[in-house]
Amino acid sequence: MSASRKLDYVDALRGMAILAVVLVHCDQYGTNDHPTVFHSIFGSGAMGVQLFYVMSAFTLFLSCDRRGDRELYPNRNFFIRRVFRIAPMYWLGIVYYLWQNGRGPNYWLGDAPGISDGNIIANVLFIHGVNPYWTNSLVPGGWSITVEMCFYLMIPLLFTWIKSLNGAFKAFLIFLAIRLVLHAYLVTHPMIGDIQLWRQYLFFYLPNQLPVFMIGFMLFFILRGGPEDRKVSPLLLVGFALFFILHLATRREILVPTHVLFGFGFLALAVGLAHKPLRALVNLPMRHIGKVSFSMYLSHFAVLHWLEKLGYADLITPTSTATGLLNYGLRYLVVVVVAVAVSTVLYHTVEMPMMKVGKRLIALWEKRPVAVPQEAKGAI
């Protein structure tokens, strides 16, 4: 099996992640009269972001491992690749959503009167996560992008520090403990007046998401490490077991939050598909959706906006639970089809050309030839 075929499951998992994210946002438009269990399932689609984080950490470590000995300036090249991979599409999203929504007040701004110049500049620089009013108020879903970009700054240090599954697990426990301490303090000492927005910010901000990224590092050593790399200290396992048992006993999500538990579910799913890429999940359509998932993440909000604005958020009139679910299913299908089409165009006209520019810049500065593939496989 070729190296590219071995990583087909990575694109497929990204495809599953964006399809899950669309689930939750489709449930926020139109008429939705579902049983509670469906609201819970659709709402859990938000955890698709955590699946993105797990796979991102995995592929970033994979990329550093492959390129570290082949390049003169691997750290500099890493940041060049990340900027040209993320920035062009996100900057396009800033321009588009400023046009679509304007600069006036919105839910995520809380009591702020509108989108300030500082908010815009912070989004351009990917540091909007420092302000609860900025983190998600300009580009829908922008909170996850600032988390991702800030996490990139940590990668060179983490790659030097974490050398085994034991190291990844230790880092996971350290960041889980840091998250717990910060959360315990910040939840009782809000820095803004809007308590609801503050609690959402405490979910969005980087320290709350770092344990999930560490699960992605665990995945790397489970799939790519040697026998010695996969060993975990029994003491660490006992420590986590006691922590998890306390979490279950107290029924307090603060100890091991739900999004972290989802991360372990995604770890198991990724390991399973890496060893057995089931055709029902790892197939050409799902891999394509995964390949264009970044553009789809940014654009599906616009698709939903225009469906509602044009009066097509409800394609049938729900008169019962069954027709309500059918209405939701039709909306979801339309959003996915349109968003995939839009994202495919954006992938080939914005993402790929910009990634090639980054590769050429690296080749120029490395003063050695770097082949530019016809397709940026896996967007690692």
Beta strands, then each sheet from edge to edge (+ up, - down):
end
